[in-house]
Amino acid sequence: MSWNKHKRKINGKPADSVDETTENAELETGEYDDIEVLPHWIHDTVEDESYVTGYKVLPSCVCSECGYHSNSEKTVCPKCGERMY
């Protein structure tokens, strides 16, 4: 496999080869059916102007599948058992 195997693909084509107007049209029509969203942790944030992004990312997080609130990332969600990516 190549080093860029993780790049996003849109309808079987690399995202780099799809022009912006096509991508916007697909967003409006909902043609992103072939993109799979993997379970992941969604970190809590706090607004803080001293950070470059304006937000401080906290270690506590929420499971994207079941909504379980955890005090830190884990490889598997303790509530639903999904493996996190």
C-alpha positions as CSV (number, residue, x, y, z in Angstrom):
1,M,0.0,0.0,0.0
2,S,1.1,3.5,-0.6
3,W,1.7,6.1,2.1
4,N,-1.5,8.0,1.2
5,K,-3.9,5.0,1.6
6,H,-5.8,7.1,4.2
7,K,-6.7,9.9,1.8
8,R,-10.5,10.5,1.4
9,K,-12.1,9.3,-1.8
10,I,-15.2,10.7,-3.3
11,N,-17.2,8.3,-5.5
12,G,-14.1,6.2,-6.1
13,K,-11.9,9.1,-7.1
14,P,-9.2,10.7,-4.9
15,A,-10.5,13.9,-3.3
16,D,-7.6,15.8,-4.8
17,S,-8.8,15.1,-8.4
18,V,-12.4,16.3,-7.7
19,D,-12.8,20.0,-8.4
20,E,-14.5,22.3,-5.8
21,T,-17.7,22.8,-7.8
22,T,-18.3,19.1,-8.1
23,E,-17.6,18.6,-4.4
24,N,-20.1,21.4,-3.5
25,A,-22.7,19.9,-5.8
26,E,-22.3,16.5,-4.2
27,L,-22.7,18.1,-0.8
28,E,-26.0,19.6,-1.8
29,T,-27.4,16.5,-3.4
30,G,-26.1,14.1,-0.7
31,E,-24.0,12.0,-3.0
32,Y,-21.5,11.1,-0.2
33,D,-23.2,7.8,0.4
34,D,-20.0,5.8,0.0
35,I,-18.1,7.6,2.8
36,E,-18.0,5.5,5.9
37,V,-17.8,7.4,9.3
38,L,-15.9,5.3,11.8
39,P,-16.6,5.5,15.6
40,H,-14.4,8.1,17.3
41,W,-14.1,10.2,20.4
42,I,-15.4,13.8,20.3
43,H,-13.3,15.8,22.7
44,D,-14.9,18.5,24.9
45,T,-13.6,22.0,24.4
46,V,-13.5,25.3,26.3
47,E,-13.3,28.7,24.8
48,D,-9.9,30.2,25.6
49,E,-8.5,33.2,23.8
50,S,-4.9,32.4,24.8
51,Y,-4.9,29.4,22.4
52,V,-4.3,29.8,18.6
53,T,-7.6,28.2,17.7
54,G,-9.5,30.0,20.4
55,Y,-10.4,26.7,22.1
56,K,-8.7,24.5,24.6
57,V,-9.3,20.8,24.0
58,L,-10.0,18.8,27.2
59,P,-9.1,15.2,27.8
60,S,-12.8,14.3,28.5
61,C,-14.7,13.1,25.5
62,V,-18.0,11.6,24.1
63,C,-18.4,8.5,22.1
64,S,-19.7,9.3,18.5
65,E,-21.8,6.1,18.5
66,C,-23.7,5.9,21.9
67,G,-23.0,9.3,23.5
68,Y,-21.1,7.8,26.5
69,H,-19.1,10.5,28.3
70,S,-15.6,9.4,29.3
71,N,-12.9,11.2,31.3
72,S,-10.2,10.1,28.7
73,E,-9.8,8.4,25.3
74,K,-10.0,4.6,25.4
75,T,-9.4,2.1,22.5
76,V,-12.9,0.6,23.0
77,C,-16.0,2.4,24.3
78,P,-16.9,0.9,27.7
79,K,-20.7,1.3,27.1
80,C,-21.3,0.2,23.5
81,G,-18.1,-1.8,22.8
82,E,-17.2,-0.1,19.5
83,R,-13.6,0.1,18.6
84,M,-12.5,3.7,18.3
85,Y,-10.5,5.0,15.3
